Amino acid sequence: MTSKRLVPALAAVAAALWLAAAPAVPAAAAGFRIQEVRDIAKVAPGSLPPGTIAFTDHRDDELVDPATGLIRFSDWARARPLQKELLALYPGYTEPSVTATVNGATRTVKRKLHMYVAEARFELARPPERVDLARFATLKTLETMDPAIKHRLIGPNDVVPNKDARLSSHHPTRRWCENAATVICIQSRYQFEGKLPAAIMLLNKLRDSGKQVADHIEFQSELRIVPPEEIDQAAIARLTGVETPVASMLEQSIVHVNQVMQFGKVLAVLQPSPADPGRTIVSTFVALAVESDLFEKRKELEGVPVLRNMVPAQVLAGNSSFNTGHSISAGLPSYSRNRIEAIATALGAR
């Protein structure tokens, strides 16, 4: 991967995380706060103080690269097969095969991926039937999630992987944005923010030829209320660590991105608390797949003094001078925490 592709790749990663955004209400106003845990499934129902969100992105796990907070897809699939089955783009998803030319010979190889996975749990002081998830599956709500991202509705025939069965994001058993009780299909555009536009401008000047790097990214996603007949109650209970029946699930999947990201998914699971059926436990999962070669050519940016802090691992981990603010430019760890706090604030509002 050349330096001219690194900035848009990073922007793709950042932009994908708008999935986890909720209406732009300051989390502090509702008193929500993050409590770091190693495993949300081991957080006993009823044990969280009011306004507390149990959170982990596994950055201390043995398999996770501490510099990035990401785990190789193959290690994720081996060590956490249940997560892989439920949080990948669809059940049975594998790393995509691509055609590559090595030493003049063309062959098919696997495109290696790294995963960023965050998990959170919080409780609402009302039963699941009084939490209206359907209001989140609307364009109006999406438009309030993050003002930097512009959305428009599209139809199933506009979804790129619906039209090309060769893509790894092509669903093997159904078409995206169809056959669901509540579903919308979205085309989204994100204009790069913070210091990224200036870095892109510089990289474009350094390029000797070819198409200029765009200062925006576009992606397609499906947002749906998961039909009850598709919910594997036993598997979801193992995933969340909550034994009560799943009342409802909201799922959003990034199915096509014009950058170096493969897919993204957010899953929010609502279950009555076994300690108090008048309360709701919300388990939220954010999974993002990034192409592994993003990290393999860091020296190309390290050789440019003004861009040496654009090394992908630093930006993703939130350890770069290019990380600014509290939104997607802050890096994956900060942004995912901030957005999950915002989700809790939104769901907590009556």
C-alpha positions in Angstrom: 0.0 0.0 0.0 1.4 3.4 -0.9 1.3 6.6 1.2 -1.3 8.0 -1.1 -3.8 5.4 0.0 -3.2 5.6 3.8 -5.2 8.8 4.6 -8.4 7.7 2.8 -8.1 4.3 4.4 -7.9 5.8 7.9 -10.8 8.0 7.0 -12.8 5.0 6.0 -12.2 3.4 9.3 -13.2 6.5 11.2 -16.2 7.2 9.0 -17.5 3.7 9.5 -17.8 4.2 13.2 -20.7 6.6 12.7 -22.7 3.4 13.0 -22.2 3.6 16.8 -23.3 7.2 17.0 -26.5 8.3 18.6 -28.4 11.6 18.6 -26.0 14.4 19.5 -26.9 14.8 23.1 -24.0 15.3 25.5 -23.6 12.1 27.5 -22.6 14.0 30.6 -26.0 15.6 30.7 -27.5 12.3 31.5 -24.7 11.4 33.9 -23.5 8.3 31.9 -19.9 7.3 32.5 -17.7 4.5 31.3 -16.5 1.8 33.6 -13.7 -0.4 32.0 -14.2 -4.1 32.4 -12.5 -7.2 30.9 -15.7 -9.0 30.0 -19.2 -7.5 29.9 -20.7 -11.0 30.0 -19.4 -11.3 33.6 -21.1 -8.1 34.8 -23.9 -9.3 37.0 -27.4 -8.0 36.2 -28.3 -5.2 38.6 -24.8 -4.6 39.7 -24.2 -1.5 37.6 -24.7 1.8 39.4 -27.2 4.1 37.7 -25.7 5.8 34.6 -22.8 3.4 34.4 -21.7 1.8 31.1 -19.6 -1.3 31.4 -17.2 -1.2 28.4 -14.3 -3.1 26.9 -12.5 -3.0 23.6 -10.1 -5.8 24.6 -7.0 -3.7 24.3 -5.4 -5.6 27.2 -6.2 -9.0 25.7 -3.3 -11.3 24.9 -4.2 -11.6 21.2 -4.7 -7.8 20.6 -1.9 -5.7 19.2 -1.4 -3.1 22.0 -0.3 -0.5 19.5 -3.6 -0.5 17.6 -6.2 -2.3 19.8 -7.0 -4.6 16.8 -6.9 -8.3 16.5 -6.2 -10.4 13.4 -9.4 -11.8 11.9 -8.1 -15.3 12.0 -7.2 -15.0 15.7 -10.7 -13.5 16.4 -12.4 -16.4 14.5 -10.4 -19.0 16.4 -10.5 -17.4 19.9 -14.0 -16.0 19.8 -16.0 -18.0 17.3 -19.4 -16.9 18.7 -18.5 -13.2 18.2 -17.2 -14.0 14.7 -20.4 -15.8 13.8 -22.7 -13.1 15.2 -20.7 -9.9 14.6 -19.2 -10.6 11.2 -21.1 -9.2 8.2 -23.1 -12.4 7.9 -22.8 -16.0 9.4 -20.0 -17.9 7.7 -18.2 -14.7 6.5 -14.5 -15.3 5.8 -11.7 -13.1 4.7 -12.2 -12.3 1.0 -10.1 -13.8 -1.8 -8.4 -11.4 -4.2 -6.3 -11.8 -7.3 -2.7 -10.6 -6.9 0.4 -10.6 -9.1 3.6 -11.7 -7.3 6.9 -11.9 -9.2 5.0 -11.9 -12.4 2.6 -14.7 -11.5 -1.1 -14.2 -10.9 -2.7 -16.1 -8.1 -5.6 -16.0 -5.7 -4.8 -15.0 -2.1 -6.7 -14.1 1.0 -7.0 -10.4 1.9 -6.0 -10.4 5.5 -8.1 -8.4 7.9 -7.8 -6.9 11.4 -10.8 -6.4 13.7 -11.7 -3.7 16.2 -14.4 -5.0 18.6 -15.9 -3.0 21.4 -18.6 -4.2 23.8 -20.7 -2.4 26.3 -23.6 -2.9 28.7 -25.9 -0.5 30.5 -29.3 -0.7 32.1 -32.5 1.3 31.6 -35.0 1.8 34.3 -38.0 0.5 32.3 -38.9 -2.8 30.7 -38.0 -3.6 27.1 -41.5 -3.2 25.7 -41.3 0.5 26.7 -38.1 1.0 24.7 -39.1 2.0 21.1 -36.2 0.7 18.9 -38.2 1.3 15.7 -37.7 5.1 16.0 -34.0 4.5 15.5 -34.6 2.8 12.2 -35.6 6.0 10.4 -33.7 8.5 8.2 -34.9 11.3 10.5 -33.1 9.7 13.5 -30.0 9.0 11.4 -29.8 12.7 10.4 -29.6 13.6 14.1 -26.8 11.1 14.9 -23.8 13.0 13.5 -24.2 16.3 11.6 -21.0 15.6 9.8 -22.5 12.7 7.9 -25.1 13.2 5.3 -27.6 10.4 4.4 -30.1 9.6 1.8 -32.4 6.6 1.3 -31.6 4.2 -1.5 -33.3 1.0 -2.7 -32.0 -2.6 -2.7 -31.2 -2.3 -6.4 -28.8 0.5 -5.6 -26.7 -1.6 -3.1 -23.4 -2.5 -4.7 -23.0 -6.1 -3.2 -26.6 -6.9 -4.3 -25.4 -6.4 -7.9 -22.1 -8.3 -7.7 -22.0 -11.8 -6.3 -18.2 -11.8 -6.5 -17.9 -9.3 -3.6 -17.3 -10.7 -0.2 -20.0 -8.4 1.1 -22.6 -10.1 -1.1 -25.0 -11.8 1.3 -25.2 -15.5 0.4 -28.8 -16.1 1.5 -30.6 -12.8 1.0 -30.4 -9.4 -0.6 -29.4 -6.5 1.6 -32.3 -4.2 2.6 -35.0 -6.8 1.8 -36.9 -9.4 3.7 -36.9 -7.7 7.1 -39.8 -6.4 9.2 -38.2 -2.9 9.6 -35.4 -2.0 7.4 -33.9 1.1 5.7 -31.1 1.3 3.2 -28.7 4.3 3.4 -26.2 6.0 1.2 -23.9 8.1 3.4 -21.3 10.7 2.7 -18.7 11.9 5.3 -16.6 15.0 4.7 -13.2 14.6 6.4 -12.7 16.7 9.4 -10.0 18.1 11.7 -6.5 17.9 10.3 -7.2 15.2 7.7 -8.1 17.5 4.8 -4.8 19.4 5.1 -3.0 16.0 5.2 -4.8 14.9 2.1 -4.0 18.1 0.3 -0.3 17.6 1.1 -0.4 13.9 0.0 -2.0 15.0 -3.2 0.8 17.4 -3.9 3.3 14.7 -3.2 1.8 12.4 -5.7 3.5 12.3 -9.0 0.6 11.2 -11.0 -2.8 9.5 -10.9 -6.2 10.3 -9.5 -6.2 12.7 -6.5 -7.4 11.5 -3.1 -10.9 12.7 -2.4 -11.7 14.6 0.8 -14.8 12.6 1.5 -15.9 9.0 1.8 -19.2 7.3 0.8 -20.6 4.1 2.1 -23.8 2.0 2.1 -25.4 0.4 5.0 -28.5 -1.5 6.1 -30.3 -0.6 9.3 -33.0 -2.9 10.6 -34.9 -4.3 13.5 -34.0 -7.9 13.5 -37.1 -10.1 12.8 -37.9 -12.3 15.8 -37.6 -15.5 13.7 -34.0 -14.6 12.9 -32.9 -14.3 16.6 -31.0 -17.3 17.8 -32.0 -16.9 21.5 -29.4 -19.3 22.9 -26.5 -17.9 20.9 -27.4 -14.3 21.7 -27.7 -15.2 25.4 -24.2 -16.6 25.3 -22.9 -13.5 23.5 -24.4 -11.1 26.1 -24.1 -13.3 29.2 -27.8 -12.5 30.0 -30.1 -15.5 30.3 -33.5 -13.8 29.8 -35.2 -13.9 26.3 -34.1 -11.3 23.8 -36.9 -8.8 23.5 -35.6 -6.9 20.5 -32.4 -6.3 18.5 -31.2 -3.4 16.3 -28.6 -4.2 13.7 -26.7 -1.9 11.3 -24.3 -3.3 8.8 -21.9 -1.4 6.5 -22.0 -3.5 3.4 -20.0 -1.4 0.9 -17.3 1.2 1.4 -15.2 2.8 -1.3 -12.0 2.6 0.8 -9.8 0.0 2.5 -12.4 -1.2 5.0 -14.3 -4.4 4.4 -17.3 -4.2 6.7 -18.7 -2.8 9.9 -21.5 -3.9 12.2 -23.3 -2.5 15.3 -25.6 -4.8 17.3 -27.8 -3.6 20.2 -29.6 -6.3 22.1 -32.4 -5.6 24.6 -33.3 -8.1 27.3 -35.2 -7.8 30.5 -33.0 -7.9 33.6 -33.2 -11.2 35.4 -32.8 -9.3 38.6 -35.8 -7.0 37.8 -38.1 -7.6 34.8 -39.0 -3.9 35.1 -35.5 -3.0 33.9 -33.8 -3.5 30.5 -30.2 -4.6 29.9 -28.8 -3.2 26.7 -25.7 -5.0 25.3 -24.0 -3.2 22.4 -21.4 -4.5 20.1 -19.3 -2.6 17.5 -17.2 -4.6 15.0 -15.1 -3.1 12.3 -12.9 -5.0 9.8 -9.8 -3.2 8.4 -7.4 -4.5 5.8 -4.2 -5.6 7.4 -1.9 -4.2 4.9 -2.9 -0.7 6.2 -0.2 -1.3 8.9 2.5 -2.8 6.8 4.1 0.3 5.1 4.4 2.8 7.9 7.9 4.0 6.7 6.4 5.7 3.7 4.8 8.3 6.0 7.6 8.3 8.7 9.9 9.7 6.0 7.8 12.8 5.6 8.3 14.9 8.8 5.0 16.7 8.7 3.1 13.4 8.2 5.1 11.0 10.4 2.3 11.2 13.0 -0.1 9.9 10.3 1.3 6.3 10.9 -2.0 4.3 10.8 -1.4 2.4 14.0 -1.0 5.7 15.9 -4.1 7.3 14.3 -6.3 4.3 14.9 -5.1 4.1 18.6 -5.8 7.8 19.1 -2.1 8.5 19.8 -1.4 10.9 16.9 -1.3 14.6 16.6 -3.9 14.1 13.9 -6.4 12.9 16.5 -8.5 15.9 17.5 -11.8 16.5 19.3 -14.2 13.9 20.6 -15.7 12.6 17.4 -14.4 10.2 14.7 -11.1 12.1 14.5 -10.3 11.2 18.1 -9.3 7.6 17.2 -11.2 4.3 17.7 -10.9 4.0 21.5 -12.1 7.5 22.3 -14.7 7.7 19.6 -16.3 4.3 20.4 -16.6 5.2 24.1 -18.1 8.6 23.3 -20.6 7.2 20.8 -21.7 4.4 23.2 -22.2 7.0 25.9 -24.4 8.9 23.4 -26.4 5.7 22.6 -27.1 5.2 26.3 -28.2 8.8 26.5 -30.5 8.4 23.6 -32.1 5.1 24.7 -32.3 6.4 28.3 -34.4 9.4 27.2 -38.1 8.8 27.6 
